[in-house]
Amino acid sequence: MLPSRPMGVHILCIAGPTASGKSARAVEEAFARGGEVISVDSRQVYRGLDIGTEKITREEMRGVPHHLIDVREPSGSYSAGDFARDATRLIGEITARGKLPILVGGTHFYFDALLRGLPPSARADEALRAAVGELPTEELTARVRAADPRRAAQLDPRNRRRLIRALEIIGSLGAVPPRADAEGALLQLDSARKGTFRAEWIILDPPREELRAKIDARLEAALKRGLVEEVRRVRALAGDERLNELGLEYRIVGQYLRGERTEGSLLPALSAKLWQYARRQKAWLAKLAREDRTGIR
């Protein structure tokens, strides 16, 4: 275990790929060390996204206070900047109660936003939105590709909101920054921000085959528990475009509900995509372990 830096407010960060047992470990640490949990999950902030996000239940919390769960409707929005502001406030409140703030989740750009900071993002351009709002999605994609081919290749060509946001940032900054959060705000190291917290890390990293088996078991259980019906309810509340923004489980099941794929294809497609996502999470964690010096174990 690397020594923690003697500065800032002490927080415990628990990270790991999907299905690695982060939520249960956070509860264990809260009991052992007298803590409260702050969720670092870009989808568990939304009410009704329970099965698809494997949201911790009241019973599983075992009386440990959990924060930033079920704080928005699925039709609304919640950005990395919102998270950094809310988490900073909660860390102060939890620390004032003499408790340890325990941040747990798999949304790594939220961790980056809190610990490294976000510079001001390009403001919303209502005139531009009005001008391009009625354009076909294909035309929006073409405009982003012409101005910033690298970013265009990384955007979902069906996600109109992200495409329009990219055009706003291009108009303001000349290009979309190389690492962007859900609203396109650049994530970059901020030395002043980095000293605000003294982060101790626990990284969960199950062996490859064990993790793959856990992912498949989780998905099978989710489908049996009613994932399709949950997505149907979210679709009715927020619409098809919003499903594409709420993560792969909601996007893929939404395709089934629209008749674009068969029921039998759900589990294989979900398994393949979730495993790809877990591999990206593992890559971020490996980079963190190489570069961070704040107490990784």
C-alpha positions in Angstrom: 0.0 0.0 0.0 1.4 3.4 -1.0 1.5 6.1 1.6 -1.2 8.7 1.5 -0.3 12.4 1.0 -0.5 14.4 4.2 -3.0 17.0 2.9 -6.7 17.5 2.3 -9.7 15.7 3.6 -9.4 12.0 4.0 -11.8 10.0 1.8 -12.0 6.3 0.9 -12.5 5.5 -2.8 -13.6 2.0 -3.8 -13.5 1.3 -7.5 -13.6 -1.8 -9.8 -15.2 -3.1 -12.9 -18.9 -3.9 -13.1 -20.1 -6.9 -11.0 -16.9 -6.9 -8.9 -18.7 -6.4 -5.6 -18.1 -2.7 -4.9 -21.4 -2.0 -3.2 -21.0 -4.8 -0.7 -17.4 -3.9 0.1 -18.4 -0.3 0.7 -21.0 -1.4 3.3 -18.3 -3.6 5.0 -15.9 -0.7 5.1 -18.6 1.6 6.5 -19.2 -0.7 9.4 -15.5 -1.3 10.0 -14.5 2.3 9.8 -17.5 4.4 10.7 -18.4 5.7 7.3 -21.2 6.9 5.0 -21.4 6.0 1.3 -21.5 8.4 -1.7 -22.5 6.7 -4.9 -20.2 7.4 -7.9 -22.5 6.1 -10.5 -23.9 8.2 -13.4 -27.1 6.1 -13.7 -28.0 5.2 -10.1 -28.7 8.9 -9.6 -32.0 8.2 -11.6 -35.1 6.9 -10.0 -36.5 3.7 -11.5 -33.2 2.5 -13.0 -32.9 -0.3 -10.4 -32.4 -3.6 -12.2 -30.3 -2.4 -15.1 -27.9 -0.6 -12.8 -27.9 -3.3 -10.1 -28.7 -0.5 -7.6 -28.1 -1.4 -4.0 -31.3 -2.2 -2.1 -32.4 -0.8 1.4 -31.8 -4.3 2.8 -28.3 -4.5 1.3 -27.4 -1.0 2.8 -27.9 -2.5 6.3 -28.6 0.9 7.7 -25.5 2.6 6.3 -26.4 6.0 4.9 -26.1 6.2 1.1 -26.0 9.4 -0.9 -26.6 10.4 -4.6 -28.9 7.5 -5.3 -32.4 8.3 -6.7 -31.9 12.0 -6.9 -33.2 12.7 -10.4 -36.0 11.5 -12.7 -34.8 9.5 -15.8 -36.0 12.2 -18.1 -33.7 14.8 -16.4 -29.9 15.2 -16.5 -27.0 15.0 -14.2 -23.5 15.9 -15.2 -20.0 15.3 -13.9 -20.0 18.9 -12.7 -23.2 18.3 -10.7 -21.6 15.3 -9.1 -18.4 17.1 -8.2 -20.4 19.9 -6.6 -22.8 17.5 -4.7 -20.0 15.1 -3.6 -17.9 18.0 -2.3 -20.8 19.2 -0.2 -21.5 15.7 1.1 -17.9 15.0 2.0 -17.9 18.2 4.1 -21.2 17.2 5.8 -20.1 13.6 6.5 -16.7 14.7 7.8 -18.4 17.2 10.1 -20.4 14.3 11.6 -17.1 12.6 12.4 -17.7 9.9 9.7 -15.5 8.7 6.9 -16.7 9.6 3.4 -16.7 6.4 1.3 -17.0 7.0 -2.5 -17.9 3.9 -4.4 -18.8 3.3 -8.1 -17.7 2.6 -11.6 -18.2 6.0 -13.3 -14.6 6.9 -13.5 -15.0 10.4 -15.1 -17.0 11.3 -11.9 -13.9 10.3 -9.8 -11.8 12.5 -12.2 -14.2 15.4 -11.9 -14.1 15.3 -8.1 -10.4 14.7 -7.6 -8.9 16.4 -10.7 -11.4 19.1 -11.4 -13.4 20.4 -14.4 -12.6 23.7 -16.1 -15.6 25.7 -17.3 -17.3 24.1 -20.2 -18.7 25.8 -23.2 -22.0 27.4 -22.5 -25.2 26.3 -24.1 -25.8 28.1 -27.4 -29.6 28.4 -27.8 -29.2 30.0 -31.2 -27.2 27.1 -32.5 -29.6 24.6 -30.9 -32.5 26.3 -32.7 -30.6 26.3 -36.0 -29.6 22.7 -36.0 -32.4 21.2 -33.9 -34.5 20.2 -36.9 -31.6 18.8 -39.0 -31.6 15.0 -39.6 -29.3 13.1 -37.3 -27.1 12.1 -40.3 -26.5 15.8 -41.0 -25.5 16.5 -37.4 -23.1 13.6 -37.5 -21.6 14.9 -40.8 -21.1 18.4 -39.3 -19.3 17.1 -36.3 -17.2 14.8 -38.5 -16.2 17.7 -40.7 -15.1 19.8 -37.8 -13.6 17.2 -35.5 -13.3 13.7 -37.1 -11.6 12.2 -34.0 -14.5 13.1 -31.7 -17.1 12.2 -34.3 -15.7 8.6 -34.3 -16.2 8.4 -30.6 -19.8 9.7 -30.5 -23.0 7.6 -30.9 -24.3 8.7 -34.3 -27.9 8.2 -33.0 -27.5 10.4 -30.0 -28.8 13.8 -31.1 -28.2 15.5 -27.8 -24.5 14.6 -27.7 -24.1 15.6 -31.3 -25.6 19.0 -30.8 -23.6 19.5 -27.6 -20.4 18.6 -29.6 -21.3 21.3 -32.2 -21.8 23.8 -29.3 -18.3 23.1 -27.9 -16.8 23.1 -31.4 -18.3 26.6 -32.0 -17.0 27.8 -28.6 -13.6 26.1 -28.4 -12.8 25.1 -31.9 -12.8 21.4 -31.2 -14.3 19.0 -28.7 -11.7 18.4 -25.9 -9.9 15.0 -26.0 -11.6 13.6 -22.8 -15.1 14.7 -22.2 -17.8 14.0 -19.7 -21.5 13.4 -20.5 -21.9 17.1 -21.4 -18.6 17.5 -23.2 -16.7 19.3 -20.3 -13.0 18.7 -20.5 -11.5 16.6 -17.7 -8.0 17.7 -17.0 -5.6 17.7 -14.1 -6.0 20.7 -11.8 -3.2 20.8 -9.2 -5.1 23.0 -6.8 -8.2 20.7 -7.0 -6.0 17.6 -6.5 -4.9 18.7 -3.1 -8.5 19.2 -1.8 -8.8 15.5 -0.9 -6.5 12.8 0.4 -7.8 9.8 -1.4 -7.2 6.3 -0.2 -8.1 3.7 -2.9 -9.4 0.2 -2.7 -9.5 -1.4 -6.2 -11.4 -4.6 -6.7 -10.0 -6.6 -9.6 -11.4 -10.2 -9.8 -9.7 -12.6 -12.2 -10.8 -12.4 -15.8 -12.9 -15.7 -15.9 -14.4 -15.0 -12.5 -15.5 -11.5 -13.5 -17.0 -12.8 -16.8 -19.0 -15.4 -14.9 -20.3 -12.8 -12.5 -21.3 -10.5 -15.4 -23.3 -13.3 -17.0 -24.9 -14.3 -13.8 -25.9 -10.7 -13.1 -27.5 -10.3 -16.5 -29.4 -13.6 -16.3 -30.7 -12.5 -12.9 -31.6 -9.1 -14.2 -33.7 -10.5 -17.1 -35.5 -12.8 -14.7 -36.2 -9.9 -12.2 -37.9 -7.9 -14.9 -35.3 -5.8 -16.8 -37.4 -5.7 -19.9 -40.4 -4.3 -18.0 -38.1 -1.8 -16.2 -36.8 -0.5 -19.6 -40.4 -0.4 -20.9 -41.4 1.9 -18.0 -38.3 4.1 -18.5 -39.1 4.3 -22.2 -42.6 5.4 -21.5 -41.4 8.2 -19.2 -38.3 9.4 -21.1 -38.5 8.2 -24.7 -36.3 6.1 -27.0 -33.5 8.7 -27.4 -33.1 8.9 -23.7 -32.7 5.1 -23.5 -29.6 5.4 -25.7 -28.1 7.8 -23.2 -28.8 5.6 -20.1 -26.3 2.9 -20.9 -26.0 -0.4 -22.8 -28.6 -2.4 -20.9 -31.3 0.2 -21.6 -30.1 0.8 -25.2 -30.1 -3.0 -26.1 -33.4 -3.8 -24.4 -34.9 -0.7 -26.1 -33.9 -2.2 -29.4 -35.8 -5.3 -28.5 -38.9 -3.3 -27.5 -38.8 -1.5 -30.9 -38.6 -4.8 -32.7 -35.0 -4.3 -33.8 -33.7 -7.5 -32.2 -35.1 -10.8 -30.9 -35.6 -11.8 -27.3 -33.1 -14.6 -27.7 -30.4 -12.1 -28.7 -30.7 -10.1 -25.5 -28.5 -12.1 -23.2 -25.6 -12.6 -25.7 -25.6 -9.0 -26.8 -25.8 -7.7 -23.2 -23.0 -10.1 -22.1 -20.7 -9.0 -24.9 -21.2 -5.3 -24.5 -21.0 -5.4 -20.7 -17.8 -7.3 -20.9 -16.3 -4.7 -23.3 -17.3 -2.0 -20.8 -15.7 -3.9 -17.9 -12.5 -4.2 -19.9 -12.5 -0.4 -20.4 -13.0 0.0 -16.6 -10.1 -2.3 -15.9 -7.9 -0.3 -18.2 -8.7 2.9 -16.3 -8.0 1.2 -13.0 -4.7 -0.1 -14.3 -3.7 3.5 -15.4 -4.8 4.8 -12.0 -2.6 2.2 -10.2 0.4 3.2 -12.4 0.0 6.9 -12.0 -1.7 7.7 -8.7 0.2 8.0 -5.4 -2.7 8.5 -3.0 -2.8 5.2 -1.2 -3.8 2.4 -3.6 -4.2 -1.1 -2.3 
